């Protein structure tokens, strides 16, 4: 019920603001499951780009790696 209300965006923006306080951090790495296209679109809208082919994660889900330079 909280989708498309800006909650996720606010959380990511707050997280990134905290990360940016460390001048030594130049990028953020994340991952998203390929069977969740809404999440994939969300992360891309937030400026993350896909940097890997689909791969099997340790939890046995298939996902892609994401990267955002900060």
Secondary structure, DSSP 8 states (H G I E B T S, - for coil): --TTTTHHHHHHHHHHHHHHTSTT--EEEEEEETT-HHHHHHHHHTT-EE-S--EE-TTS-EEEEEEEE-
